[in-house]
Amino acid sequence: MSTRNLGRYLPILDWLPGYGRSALASDGMAGLIVAIMLVPQGMAYALLAGLPPEVGLYASIVPLVFYGLLGSSRALAVGPVAIVSLMVATTLGEITEAGSAGYLAGAVLLAFLSGAILLGMGLARLGFLVNFLSHPVISGFSSAAALVIGFAQLKHLLGFDIPRSHHITETLAHAARHIGELNQVTFTIAVTSLIILLLFKSRVALALKSFGVGAATADAVGKAGPLMAVLVTTLAVWFLGLDRSAGVAIVADIPAGLPPLTMPSLDLALVQQLLPAAALIAMVGFLESVSVAKSLASKRRQKIDANQELIALGAANIGASMTGGYPVTGGFSRSLVNFTAGAVTPMASIITAALIAVTVLLLTPLLYFLPKATLAAIIVVAVANLIDLKTLREAWVYNKADAASLVATFVAVLSIGVELGIVFGAALSIALYLWRTSRPHMAEVGRVGQTEHFRNVLRHEVQTDPKVLMVRVDESLYFANTAYLEDQLLARVADHPEIDHLVLIMSAVNFIDASALETLETLADRLHDARVTLHFAEVKGPVMDGLERVAFINRLGNGRVFLSTHEAMRELTSAPRVQVA
């Protein structure tokens, strides 16, 4: 295999040979900033998933290295993310009790299964499957999941137990009934953490710049909100003994040392239970990751290979499963931080992994008094960005059907759960596509003045001929729209009894399936019986190749295929008349 072909599967070979000190300095700074952000976030997301906090750290070491070696994105930051953590919690909560050995084993197996699915899809070149979820559906899913995640943190923010539920109304009702159990100290810690996080997010960097601090340094400090919240609240709990005197829930012991090498338990019954959820986690994780990667790559005119991303994310998840982690993917906020901090290669992710490893080896005792309320506040601030009202407003103005699909997916996630909600959204995306393409836009066209341009007679002043009907079909032809196509064309012919020729303009037709081909043959026969000749114009090369393979053109009788609409009009028309919309 040539170096070029090998680089296709090992993107590190593209950037490592020319790697220098400048790139290392940029990647080192970005890796440090992301590590500062990822330590508290990783533990917080593990808490969201119902797992011990160290599992979030374990999932932030080997997966980052594997992605750094195999990923095609130069800036994507892989690790635990909120939505996948919620899906893990929802899936495992229906099978076993949180905190049990079976729960952790299930999380590890989910990582392995989702990794295997992603890896298999990448090797099979199935990256195109990302297109089966429309942006409005993804937006509706993410917004609803953000609300579920946010309200799931109420028990940590308020300091009393609230049963897990994907029904927000049930969570709020339980919290309202038991508000007398509020732990005021825990709530104060949560509010303090939220204030710190929001101040760092919106004010600190601007304030530092106003005092003359360099932009790079100010931005780096501005990203340290989670670390500052952890430091302040941990010191407060330790110094005041709030875990003992006020019942503040803390992280407590976090095992020191690197994660042990493990193999997931491939219990067949458990695999069958978890496989559907693993497939959904793989798909959702891939969608989130590749959308972030493409967005960042476009800013630097770089390319993203969706199939290679599948392979890299698959390897990352398998790596997580073998080091005691749980499913990971590329996160938006961390990736954006990585990008703006100056990451130029995936080496930044490898540096982040090294720093997380040092934290796990040496620094975990310092996190003993870390309040769970602080981790919950970090989650709330992180997922607030997922609530997407802008897409809803734009979709409502531009296309009511897209807005309806967004709202329907949002409601589905809140009413029937995360997994079924995203399945519903995917089915809705496909159903909307079939509905739209089953009724293709067709325009009767005429010539604009003495030019060679042809436009819709309902929108422009054009020249037409009473004996020639020219119709442009603005959709590929397949089984779902053949009946509509035939009905519409025969109706137009009936409305124009004087015509002798019907010209189908195929400039927008990219393929014709067997059902549509049969419909066109039937249409040609019916038009022949009505003494109308069927012609085609502007047929694309691949479509024409298919028609010629089955000798379709020979069955048109006197019908012809014209290279252009102008040629068809010149050959078929008599004296044109002017028609005004």
Buried (B, 14 or more C-beta within 10 A) or exposed (E): EEEEEEBBBBBBBBBBEEBEEEBBEBBBBBBBBBBBBBBBBBBBBBBBBBBBBBBBBBBBBBBBBBBBBBBBBBBBBBBBBBBBBBBBBBBBBEEBEEEEEBBBBBBBBBBBBBBBBBBBBBEEEBBEBBEBBBBBBBBBBBBBBBBBBBBBBBBBBBBBEBEBBBBBEBBBEBBEEBEEEBBEBBBBBBEBBBEBBBBBBEEBBEEBBEEEBEEEEBBBBBBBBBBBBBBBBBEBBBEBEBBEEBEBBBBEEBEEEBBEEBEBEEBEEBBEBBBEBBBBBBBBBBBBBBBBBBBBBEEEEBEBBBBBBBBBBBBBBBBBBBBBBBBBBBBBBBBBBBBBBBBBBBBBBBBBBBBBBEBBEEEBEBBBBBBBBBBBBBBBBBBBBBBBEEBBEBBBEEBEEBBBBBBBBBBBBBEBBBBBBBBBBBEBBEEBBEEBBBEBEBBBBBBBEEEEEBBBBEEBEBBBBBBBBBBBBEBBBBBBBBEBBBEBBBEBBEEBEEBBBBBBBBBBBEEBBEBBBEBBBEBBEBBBEEEBBBBBBBBEEEBBEBBEEEEBBEEBEEBBBBEBBBBBBEEBBEEBEEBEE
